[in-house]
Amino acid sequence: MGRVERRELLLELYQAGLARVDGRPCVREALSRPPGRPEGKVWVAAIGKAASAMVLGAHEVLGEALGEALLVTKPGHVAQELREMPGVEIHESGHPVPDERSLRAGQRLLNWLEMLPPAVTPLFLISGGASALVEVPKAGVKLEDLVRVSQQGLATDLTIAEINSQRTRLSQIKGGRLAARLGDREGRALLISDVPGDDPGLIGSGILAPAPGGDRIQRQVIASVDDAIEAILAGATRRGLTARRAARRFAGDASRLSVQFTHELALGQVQVRVWGGESTVRLPEHPGRGGRNQHLALTAARLIAGYPELMLLAAGTDGSDGPTEDAGAVVDADTCGRIALMGLDPDDCLRRADSGTALEAAGALVRTGPTGTNVADLVIGLKLSPSWDGREPSDNDS
């Protein structure tokens, strides 16, 4: 099995993970199992990178019972099928930094709540990305304040919980404030989690967190990175490979994590290792092209140079890594050599946060387009001899 074939194996496992957490089947299954679909007419508010897929899943189950649908998502993440569906109001909003579209979407969300007929059940479909996509700032808070907090979160190594806490303090709708507007009205919320612990109070900066005084919204997390990991492990096992997942989700500096991951992969006896979580990168004043997964992958490429049996994929599950249209990258022992042949220095690219330029030169980038989900990031390590033929492990792979 050569480099190309092993790369395809990694991409196959990655796609198996994405399929397990696709918003469309996840919503469809959640509404088909107890407690089942809501009774009577249902209005849907879908917010996040997976909103389009989630609305399609709801439509498959609800059919004519689906009334008005408000969809707020990232530009380019709307299925054409929804654009042609009556009753679906689409807002493509600001991401990863909020803008005027985010404020308009936030006000429209409040109007949507006020217009809910008494006999209609509200169904909220929430996924990561809602933090920037929709906002109603508190009195005295300006758009520039929201932008500053988001940019700080992108440029520093703050955790998602820390960033969300800052966003919540500026918002009229996050941190349980949106749910409070429903009073004692019943509702349902299906959430795709991209946060540690799958806490509904953190997903989308708590856009549908429980109201401070309690509410009657039934919340259910229907997909997380753990589900994606289990699907990857199952796919590896079906291929006859030994596979293991990390004991816990990862967080922290991408460069430090790449050292940990490559160390575990190189010294272990397992052929496939899977990690899930979200790393951080502290950006220089004028960063180049890339994202946290590309930064992690390029750092790993430096560490596995000279180890032909090792290969690693690092990618976001939403199909985008940072402000780029690339999901991440697949690197191997020769990646840095290919970068050097193109006249680039991997170390310099890392210092300038320009990993995407280096990885593109090496043909290492992974591009999927919108995936219909968002459950943080996946890292998959492969330890197989380049001569492995798929039938039985060699001595180096046992």
C-alpha positions as CSV (number, residue, x, y, z in Angstrom):
1,M,0.0,0.0,0.0
2,G,1.6,3.3,-1.1
3,R,1.2,6.8,0.1
4,V,-1.8,7.5,-2.0
5,E,-3.6,4.4,-0.9
6,R,-2.9,5.1,2.8
7,R,-4.1,8.6,2.4
8,E,-7.3,7.3,0.9
9,L,-7.7,5.0,3.9
10,L,-7.4,7.9,6.2
11,L,-10.0,10.0,4.2
12,E,-12.3,7.0,4.2
13,L,-12.2,6.7,8.0
14,Y,-12.7,10.5,8.3
15,Q,-15.7,10.3,6.1
16,A,-17.1,7.5,8.2
17,G,-16.9,9.7,11.2
18,L,-18.6,12.6,9.4
19,A,-21.4,10.4,8.2
20,R,-22.2,9.3,11.7
21,V,-22.8,12.9,12.9
22,D,-24.4,14.3,9.7
23,G,-27.2,16.6,10.9
24,R,-29.8,15.3,8.5
25,P,-30.0,11.6,9.6
26,C,-29.3,12.6,13.2
27,V,-32.3,14.9,13.4
28,R,-34.4,12.4,11.5
29,E,-33.5,9.6,13.9
30,A,-34.0,11.8,17.0
31,L,-37.6,12.8,15.9
32,S,-38.4,9.2,15.0
33,R,-37.5,7.7,18.4
34,P,-39.2,8.3,21.7
35,P,-40.4,10.9,22.7
36,G,-40.9,11.2,18.9
37,R,-42.0,14.2,16.9
38,P,-43.9,17.1,18.6
39,E,-47.6,17.0,18.3
40,G,-49.5,19.3,15.9
41,K,-47.9,22.1,14.0
42,V,-44.2,22.8,14.4
43,W,-42.1,25.9,13.7
44,V,-38.4,25.4,13.4
45,A,-35.5,27.8,14.2
46,A,-32.2,26.3,13.0
47,I,-28.9,28.1,13.8
48,G,-25.4,27.0,13.1
49,K,-23.1,25.4,10.5
50,A,-25.2,22.3,10.4
51,A,-28.6,24.1,10.3
52,S,-29.3,23.3,6.6
53,A,-28.8,19.6,7.1
54,M,-30.8,19.6,10.3
55,V,-33.8,21.3,8.7
56,L,-33.8,18.7,5.9
57,G,-33.9,16.0,8.6
58,A,-36.8,17.6,10.4
59,H,-38.7,18.0,7.1
60,E,-38.3,14.3,6.3
61,V,-40.1,13.5,9.6
62,L,-42.6,16.4,10.0
63,G,-43.7,16.8,6.5
64,E,-46.8,19.0,6.3
65,A,-46.7,19.5,10.0
66,L,-43.6,21.7,9.5
67,G,-44.7,25.3,9.3
68,E,-42.4,28.3,9.3
69,A,-38.7,27.5,9.3
70,L,-36.1,30.1,10.1
71,L,-32.6,29.1,9.0
72,V,-29.4,31.0,10.0
73,T,-26.1,29.6,8.8
74,K,-22.7,30.4,7.3
75,P,-22.5,31.5,3.7
76,G,-22.3,28.7,1.3
77,H,-23.8,26.2,3.8
78,V,-27.3,26.1,2.4
79,A,-28.6,23.1,0.5
80,Q,-30.2,24.0,-2.9
81,E,-33.1,21.8,-1.9
82,L,-34.0,24.2,0.9
83,R,-33.8,27.3,-1.3
84,E,-36.6,25.7,-3.3
85,M,-38.7,24.7,-0.3
86,P,-41.7,26.9,0.6
87,G,-41.9,28.3,4.1
88,V,-38.1,28.3,4.7
89,E,-36.6,31.7,5.5
90,I,-32.8,31.7,4.9
91,H,-30.3,34.1,6.5
92,E,-26.6,33.6,5.5
93,S,-24.8,35.5,8.3
94,G,-21.4,36.5,9.6
95,H,-18.9,33.9,10.6
96,P,-16.4,33.4,12.3
97,V,-16.7,37.1,13.2
98,P,-20.2,38.6,13.7
99,D,-21.3,41.5,11.4
100,E,-24.4,43.5,10.6
101,R,-26.0,40.3,9.2
102,S,-25.6,38.7,12.6
103,L,-27.5,41.5,14.2
104,R,-30.3,41.4,11.6
105,A,-30.5,37.6,12.1
106,G,-30.7,38.1,15.9
107,Q,-33.6,40.6,15.6
108,R,-35.4,38.3,13.2
109,L,-35.1,35.4,15.7
110,L,-36.8,37.6,18.4
111,N,-39.5,38.5,15.9
112,W,-39.9,34.8,15.1
113,L,-40.5,34.0,18.8
114,E,-43.0,36.8,19.1
115,M,-45.0,35.5,16.1
116,L,-45.3,31.9,17.4
117,P,-49.0,31.0,17.4
118,P,-50.2,29.6,20.7
119,A,-50.9,26.1,19.2
120,V,-47.5,25.8,17.5
121,T,-44.5,23.9,19.1
122,P,-41.1,25.6,18.6
123,L,-38.3,23.2,17.6
124,F,-34.8,24.6,17.9
125,L,-32.0,22.9,15.8
126,I,-28.7,24.2,17.1
127,S,-25.1,23.5,16.1
128,G,-21.7,25.1,16.5
129,G,-21.2,28.4,14.7
130,A,-24.3,30.1,16.3
131,S,-22.0,32.2,18.4
132,A,-21.2,34.6,15.5
133,L,-24.2,33.9,13.3
134,V,-26.9,35.5,15.4
135,E,-26.7,38.1,18.1
136,V,-28.8,40.8,19.9
137,P,-26.3,42.9,22.0
138,K,-27.2,44.3,25.3
139,A,-27.9,48.0,25.6
140,G,-24.8,50.0,25.2
141,V,-22.9,47.2,23.5
142,K,-21.8,47.9,19.9
143,L,-21.0,45.6,17.0
144,E,-17.3,46.6,17.4
145,D,-17.4,45.1,20.9
146,L,-18.7,41.8,19.6
147,V,-16.1,41.8,16.8
148,R,-13.3,42.4,19.3
149,V,-14.3,39.5,21.5
150,S,-14.5,37.2,18.5
151,Q,-11.2,38.3,17.0
152,Q,-9.5,37.9,20.4
153,G,-10.8,34.3,20.6
154,L,-9.5,33.5,17.1
155,A,-6.1,35.0,17.8
156,T,-5.4,33.7,21.3
157,D,-5.3,30.4,23.1
158,L,-8.5,31.0,25.1
159,T,-10.7,27.9,25.5
160,I,-14.1,27.8,23.9
161,A,-15.7,28.0,27.4
162,E,-13.8,31.2,28.1
163,I,-14.7,32.8,24.8
164,N,-18.4,31.9,25.2
165,S,-18.4,33.4,28.7
166,Q,-17.2,36.7,27.3
167,R,-19.8,36.6,24.5
168,T,-22.6,35.8,26.9
169,R,-21.9,38.9,29.0
170,L,-22.6,41.1,25.9
171,S,-25.8,39.3,24.7
172,Q,-29.5,39.7,25.2
173,I,-30.2,36.2,23.9
174,K,-27.3,33.9,25.0
175,G,-26.7,32.3,28.4
176,G,-30.4,31.2,28.8
177,R,-31.9,34.6,27.9
178,L,-33.5,33.4,24.7
179,A,-35.2,30.4,26.5
180,A,-36.4,32.8,29.2
181,R,-38.4,34.6,26.5
182,L,-40.6,31.5,26.0
183,G,-41.8,31.7,29.6
184,D,-43.7,28.5,30.6
185,R,-44.2,27.5,26.9
186,E,-43.1,24.0,25.9
187,G,-40.5,23.5,23.3
188,R,-37.9,21.1,21.9
189,A,-34.3,21.5,21.1
190,L,-32.0,19.1,19.2
191,L,-28.3,20.0,19.4
192,I,-25.1,19.0,17.7
193,S,-22.3,19.6,20.1
194,D,-18.8,21.0,19.3
195,V,-18.0,21.8,23.0
196,P,-16.3,19.9,25.8
197,G,-18.8,17.9,27.9
198,D,-21.6,18.4,25.3
199,D,-23.1,21.0,27.6
200,P,-26.2,22.7,26.1
201,G,-25.2,25.8,28.1
202,L,-22.1,26.2,26.0
203,I,-23.2,25.1,22.5
204,G,-23.4,28.2,20.3
205,S,-22.4,30.3,23.3
206,G,-25.5,29.1,25.1
207,I,-28.0,30.3,22.5
208,L,-30.4,27.8,23.9
209,A,-29.0,27.4,27.4
210,P,-31.5,26.7,30.2
211,A,-33.2,29.9,31.4
212,P,-32.0,31.1,34.8
213,G,-35.4,30.5,36.4
214,G,-36.1,27.3,34.5
215,D,-38.0,26.6,31.4
216,R,-40.0,23.8,29.6
217,I,-37.7,23.2,26.7
218,Q,-36.7,19.6,26.3
219,R,-33.0,19.5,25.2
220,Q,-31.2,16.6,23.5
221,V,-27.7,16.4,22.2
222,I,-28.0,14.2,19.1
223,A,-24.4,14.1,17.9
224,S,-20.9,14.8,19.3
225,V,-17.3,14.1,18.5
226,D,-17.5,10.8,20.5
227,D,-20.0,9.5,18.0
228,A,-17.7,10.3,15.1
229,I,-14.8,8.6,16.8
230,E,-16.8,5.4,17.4
231,A,-17.7,5.3,13.7
232,I,-14.0,5.7,12.8
233,L,-13.0,2.9,15.1
234,A,-15.7,0.7,13.7
235,G,-14.5,1.4,10.1
236,A,-10.9,0.6,11.0
237,T,-12.0,-2.7,12.6
238,R,-13.9,-3.6,9.5
239,R,-10.7,-3.2,7.6
240,G,-9.0,-5.6,9.9
241,L,-6.9,-2.9,11.6
242,T,-6.3,-2.5,15.3
243,A,-7.7,0.8,16.5
244,R,-7.8,2.8,19.7
245,R,-9.3,6.1,20.8
246,A,-7.8,8.6,23.3
247,A,-9.1,8.4,26.8
248,R,-10.3,12.0,26.8
249,R,-11.0,14.9,24.4
250,F,-8.0,17.1,23.6
251,A,-7.7,20.8,24.1
252,G,-4.8,23.3,24.2
253,D,-1.9,24.4,22.0
254,A,-1.9,22.7,18.6
255,S,1.9,22.4,18.5
256,R,2.1,20.8,21.9
257,L,-0.7,18.4,21.0
258,S,1.0,17.4,17.8
259,V,4.0,16.3,19.8
260,Q,1.8,14.2,22.1
261,F,-0.1,12.6,19.2
262,T,2.9,11.7,17.1
263,H,4.7,10.4,20.2
264,E,1.7,8.1,21.0
265,L,1.4,7.0,17.4
266,A,5.1,6.2,17.0
267,L,5.7,4.3,20.3
268,G,2.4,2.5,20.4
269,Q,1.5,-0.9,18.7
270,V,-1.9,0.2,17.4
271,Q,-2.4,0.8,13.7
272,V,-5.1,3.5,14.0
273,R,-5.4,6.1,16.7
274,V,-8.2,8.6,17.0
275,W,-8.4,11.8,18.9
276,G,-11.2,14.3,19.1
277,G,-11.4,17.8,20.5
278,E,-10.3,21.3,19.7
279,S,-6.9,22.9,19.7
280,T,-5.8,26.5,19.8
281,V,-3.2,28.6,18.1
282,R,-1.8,32.0,19.2
283,L,-1.6,34.0,16.0
284,P,1.0,36.6,15.1
285,E,-0.1,40.1,14.2
286,H,-0.4,39.4,10.5
287,P,-1.1,35.7,10.2
288,G,-0.9,33.9,6.8
289,R,-3.2,31.2,5.5
290,G,-4.4,28.3,7.6
291,G,-6.2,27.1,10.7
292,R,-5.6,25.2,13.9
293,N,-5.8,21.8,12.2
294,Q,-3.4,22.8,9.4
295,H,-1.0,24.1,12.0
296,L,-1.2,20.9,14.0
297,A,-0.7,18.8,10.9
298,L,2.3,20.8,9.7
299,T,3.9,20.5,13.1
300,A,3.3,16.8,13.0
301,A,4.8,16.5,9.6
302,R,8.1,17.9,11.0
303,L,8.0,15.3,13.7
304,I,7.3,12.2,11.6
305,A,9.8,13.0,8.8
306,G,11.9,9.9,8.5
307,Y,9.2,7.6,9.8
308,P,7.6,6.2,6.6
309,E,5.1,4.0,8.4
310,L,3.4,7.1,10.0
311,M,0.7,9.3,8.5
312,L,-1.7,11.7,10.2
313,L,-4.9,13.5,9.3
314,A,-6.1,16.6,11.3
315,A,-9.4,18.2,10.1
316,G,-12.5,20.0,11.3
317,T,-15.8,18.2,11.1
318,D,-17.6,21.2,9.6
319,G,-15.4,21.2,6.4
320,S,-13.6,24.4,7.3
321,D,-10.5,25.1,9.3
322,G,-10.2,28.6,10.7
323,P,-11.1,31.2,8.0
324,T,-10.1,28.9,5.2
325,E,-12.2,26.6,2.9
326,D,-9.9,23.7,3.7
327,A,-11.0,21.2,6.3
328,G,-7.4,20.3,7.3
329,A,-4.6,18.1,6.0
330,V,-3.1,14.7,5.7
331,V,0.7,14.5,6.3
332,D,3.4,11.8,6.1
333,A,7.1,11.4,6.4
334,D,7.7,13.1,3.0
335,T,5.5,16.1,3.5
336,C,8.2,18.5,4.7
337,G,10.5,17.3,1.9
338,R,7.8,18.2,-0.7
339,I,7.4,21.6,0.9
340,A,11.1,22.2,0.7
341,L,11.2,21.2,-3.0
342,M,8.7,24.0,-3.6
343,G,11.0,26.5,-2.0
344,L,9.2,26.9,1.3
345,D,10.5,26.5,4.9
346,P,8.0,24.6,7.1
347,D,9.4,26.2,10.3
348,D,9.0,29.7,8.8
349,C,5.4,28.9,7.7
350,L,4.6,27.8,11.2
351,R,6.1,30.9,12.8
352,R,4.0,33.1,10.5
353,A,0.8,30.9,10.9
354,D,1.0,30.2,7.2
355,S,0.6,26.4,7.4
356,G,-2.0,26.4,4.6
357,T,0.5,27.7,2.1
358,A,3.0,25.1,2.9
359,L,0.5,22.2,2.9
360,E,-1.0,23.3,-0.4
361,A,2.5,23.2,-1.9
362,A,2.9,19.6,-0.7
363,G,-0.6,18.5,-2.0
364,A,-1.6,17.7,1.6
365,L,-4.7,19.8,2.1
366,V,-8.1,18.2,2.6
367,R,-11.2,19.9,1.1
368,T,-14.7,18.6,1.7
369,G,-17.0,21.6,1.4
370,P,-19.8,21.9,3.9
371,T,-20.3,18.6,5.7
372,G,-23.7,19.1,7.4
373,T,-22.3,18.8,10.9
374,N,-19.9,20.4,13.4
375,V,-18.6,18.4,16.3
376,A,-15.2,20.0,16.7
377,D,-12.0,18.4,15.2
378,L,-10.7,14.9,14.5
379,V,-7.2,13.7,14.4
380,I,-6.5,10.2,13.0
381,G,-3.1,8.6,13.1
382,L,-2.0,5.7,10.9
383,K,0.9,3.4,11.6
384,L,1.2,1.1,8.6
385,S,4.2,0.1,6.5
386,P,4.0,1.6,3.0
387,S,4.1,-2.0,1.7
388,W,1.1,-3.1,3.7
389,D,-1.4,-4.8,1.3
390,G,-4.5,-4.8,3.5
391,R,-4.5,-8.5,4.2
392,E,-2.4,-8.9,7.3
393,P,-0.1,-6.7,9.4
394,S,3.6,-6.7,8.9
395,D,6.1,-6.9,11.8
396,N,6.3,-3.1,11.9
397,D,2.5,-2.9,12.3
398,S,1.8,-5.5,14.9
